[in-house]
C-alpha cells in the first residue's frame, strides 16, 4: 500500500522520533510528512531524505524560525496539516502528540494514529504549563488555547484507529477524544543498554531535559537534604554510550516527574539499575514496585526522601530489572504494530 508516515516535527532525536524510526523500519517504502525537519540533527546530508524515506515539510518550515522553533508556530499547525498533499496514499500512520493528525485524509485511505499523548499543554497539564510560561507564553495560551482545543478535537475525526503508548495515555484519549485505543508500548533499545556491566556506585541519577514537569528540582532538593550525590544527565548532553555507563553505575534512577510512558526508566532497568519513581502515569506500567524499584506517593521532598530511605534498606537484583525491561524491546513493538496495521 502507498503509505504516508506523519510526525509533528523532526528537530531532535527523542522518544517520539525513535517510534517513527521503528515505524519506518516496518514500512520501508513510506514517505514522511512533517512540519519541520532539521537533517543535521539526524546526521543526514540533505533535506530530501531521512533513514532512506522521502521527506516533505509543511509551510511551517518556510516561516522565520519555523525549523528552529516550530513550537512557536503552533496556532498555524491545523492549517499546515490540512495543506499537506496526501492524494493517492492508501495508508496514513501518524506519530503524534500535536495536530499533525488533522490532515485531509485521502478518500478510501485508513489512518492509524500512534498517540504519544493528547497535547498536555492544551489539556491535562495546561495549568502547570501556564504557571511556568513566560509573559509571551501566557499571552499566547490565553489567545489560542480555546481555538487549538477545538482543532485538536476536530483532528481526531480523521483517525480510524488510535494506538496509545500506555494505558495512562489510553485513558486520556478516551476522556478527551471519546475514542477507544489499543496500547502498544514504545520501542526501547533494551539490547544496547543491557550490554552494560552493572557496577553500582554511590550516586543517584536523573536523566531528562530540565523542564518543570520532570521535577529535577525535587530530585535535587531530596538529595541535598539527605546528603546524597545526584548526577544529572539531560538535554542531550550525554551520548548513548555515556548514558549507558551512568545507568550501570548509579545506585538508582530518580524519576520524580509525571510521564505519559517514560523511556528512561526502561533504559535504566535494562542496564540493571533500579528506579525510584513518582507512583503515577507511565511509571506504574514500566517499574515493578518492590522488585525493580520503589514508588513515592506525593511529589514532595519528604515523600521522595522517605522512598530513598526505604530503598536503601532493601536489595534489588539487577537481573530482575533487566528481565522486566525486555518486555519493552523493539521487536515487541514491531510485532504488535504489524498486527494492527495488517488488520
C-alpha positions, -999 to +999 in steps of 0.1 A: +000+000+000+012+035-007+019+048+028+025+082+045+042+085+078+034+117+098+054+132+126+048+166+142+084+179+138+118+164+133+142+187+151+157+163+176+161+126+183+139+118+213+114+091+222+089+101+195+115+101+168+126+066+179+090+054+174+090+070+139+122+052+131+107+018+141+076+026+120+099+035+091+117+002+095+084-016+093+073+005+063+104+010+042+086+024+011+067+050+031+071+088+027+075+110+057+055+142+062+063+167+090+060+204+098+098+210+102+129+189+096+165+196+106+186+169+089+218+179+107+202+167+140+199+132+124+232+131+107+216+133+072+234+151+044+203+166+028+168+177+035+152+154+010+157+121+028+156+106+064+166+070+070+160+063+033+125+078+033+115+109+012+106+138+035+081+166+028+077+196+051+046+218+055+048+255+050+058+259+087+094+251+076+094+281+053+085+306+081+111+326+100+125+303+128+100+276+117+126+249+116+144+260+147+114+267+169+083+250+153+065+251+187+062+289+183+040+283+152+015+260+170-016+281+161-007+276+124-004+238+127-040+229+119-039+248+086-004+235+079-016+199+084-045+203+061-022+217+034-002+185+031-009+168-002-017+132+006-037+123-025-031+087-036-019+074-002-039+044+010-025+042+045-016+070+068+003+063+100+008+093+123+033+095+152+015+122+172+014+144+202+003+175+184-020+185+155-003+167+126-031+141+126-056+167+114-048+161+077-072+159+049-074+122+047-075+108+011-107+092+000-107+055+009-075+057+030-071+044+065-055+065+093-038+048+122-026+073+149+002+062+173-006+087+201+022+096+225-004+118+243-031+143+235-013+177+238-005+182+275-002+219+273-038+221+260-054+195+283-043+178+314-012+199+322-025+232+308-024+250+342+011+238+350+025+249+316+007+282+320+022+287+355+058+282+343+054+300+310+069+335+304+048+366+297+047+358+260+038+322+266+010+331+289-004+356+264-003+330+236-020+304+258-048+329+266-053+338+230-051+304+213-060+276+238-097+275+231-091+276+193-064+248+195-086+226+217-114+228+191-089+220+163-074+191+183-108+175+188-116+180+151-083+165+141-092+132+158-121+128+133-096+118+106-083+088+127-097+054+121-078+037+149-058+051+179-028+033+193-018+046+228+018+044+241+005+035+276-027+027+295-023+061+311-025+078+277-053+054+266-074+069+294-066+104+282-076+095+246-109+081+259-116+111+281-106+138+256-115+124+222-141+099+233-123+071+214-110+036+224-074+027+217-050-002+217-020+000+240+014-006+224+044+005+245+071+024+225+103+006+214+133+008+237+168-002+227+170-028+255+198-048+239+221-018+238+216-008+274+217-044+286+252-047+273+265-026+302+282-043+331+264-033+364+288-016+388+265+002+412+282+033+428+271+058+454+253+083+433+217+087+423+209+096+387+184+120+370+180+118+332+159+142+313+155+177+299+155+205+326+118+213+321+095+220+350+072+189+348+101+165+350+107+178+386+145+179+386+140+204+415+125+177+436+154+152+429+180+179+438+162+190+470+158+155+482+194+145+476+206+178+492+185+172+523+198+136+527+234+144+517+233+121+487+252+127+454+230+134+424+243+131+388+222+150+362+222+140+325+198+159+305+191+179+274+211+155+251+244+164+268+254+128+273+260+104+244+242+070+244+275+053+255+279+078+283+243+074+294+246+036+294+276+039+317+258+063+340+228+039+343+251+010+350+270+029+378+241+046+395+227+034+428+192+041+414+175+063+388+153+091+403+122+096+382+101+123+400+080+136+371+046+126+358+053+110+324+029+096+297+052+065+294+088+073+301+115+055+282+142+065+307+132+041+335+131+012+309+167+021+297+178+022+333+164-012+342+179-026+310+213-016+324+204-033+357+196-001+375+165+001+398+142+031+397+126+053+424+096+069+406+066+090+414+038+065+416+016+078+388+015+078+350+036+056+328+060+046+355+033+023+370+035+003+338+073+001+335+085-003+371+076-033+393+073-019+429+094-038+454+111-058+426+127-034+402+122-002+421+102+019+446+073+044+442+066+075+462+031+088+466+034+126+466+056+150+446+072+164+478+107+163+491+095+144+522+078+117+502+108+112+479+132+112+509+112+085+526+113+064+494+151+068+491+155+058+528+133+027+523+151+019+490+185+019+508+172-006+534+163-032+507+181-052+479+172-050+442+185-076+418+199-062+385+188-094+367+152-087+377+155-052+364+169-064+331+142-091+328+114-065+333+130-042+307+129-069+280+090-065+278+096-032+260+123-042+235+120-030+199+109-064+184+078-065+207+068-031+194+072-041+158+053-073+161+023-056+178+022-027+153+025-051+124-006-069+137-025-037+140-016-024+105-023-058+089-058-057+105 
